[in-house]
Amino acid sequence: MKQSSRDQAEGKLHEVKGKVKEKVGRATNNPNLEDEGTEEKVAGKVQKKVGQVERVFEK
């Protein structure tokens, strides 16, 4: 698997995990978990974008 595809897949995984943590933190009234989820979601979006940029430069 190319690095760009791997970055996109891992980014999406982190994005989804972050959304889940965010919602669980909100539901359980746990601001720390909610913040952790937000951070992971943003990191996932960044990693996904890095994969997209890498794919452009591979061509």
C-alpha positions as a printed Julia matrix, in Angstrom:
59×3 Matrix{Float64}:
   0.0    0.0     0.0
   1.33   3.43   -0.91
   2.15   5.84    1.89
  -0.45   8.33    0.66
  -3.21   5.72    0.8
  -2.07   4.6     4.24
  -2.1    8.19    5.54
  -5.59   8.73    4.19
  -6.89   5.51    5.76
  -5.25   6.16    9.12
  -6.47   9.75    9.05
 -10.05   8.62    8.5
  -9.71   6.08   11.32
  -8.48   8.75   13.75
 -11.21  11.1    12.6
 -13.91   8.53   13.35
 -12.35   7.56   16.7
 -12.21  11.24   17.63
 -15.88  11.75   16.81
 -16.82   8.77   18.98
 -14.72   9.99   21.92
 -16.18  13.46   21.53
 -19.76  12.18   21.66
 -19.09   9.8    24.55
 -17.41  12.63   26.47
 -20.39  14.86   25.85
 -22.86  12.13   26.85
 -21.0   11.27   30.06
 -20.3   14.91   30.88
 -16.54  14.28   30.7
 -14.89  17.39   29.23
 -11.44  15.77   29.17
 -12.63  12.91   26.95
 -14.54  15.34   24.76
 -11.41  17.49   24.3
  -9.3   14.41   23.58
 -11.8   13.38   20.93
 -11.72  16.81   19.32
  -7.93  16.74   19.2
  -7.87  13.26   17.66
 -10.52  14.24   15.1
  -8.52  17.29   14.0
  -5.29  15.26   13.85
  -7.09  12.7    11.67
  -8.27  15.4     9.28
  -4.74  16.74    8.98
  -3.29  13.28    8.34
  -5.94  12.62    5.7
  -5.05  15.88    3.93
  -1.35  15.0     4.05
  -2.18  11.74    2.28
  -4.13  13.61   -0.37
  -1.23  16.02   -0.97
   1.23  13.12   -1.19
  -0.98  11.47   -3.78
  -0.88  14.61   -5.95
   2.91  14.69   -5.88
   3.24  10.97   -6.68
   1.9   11.53  -10.18
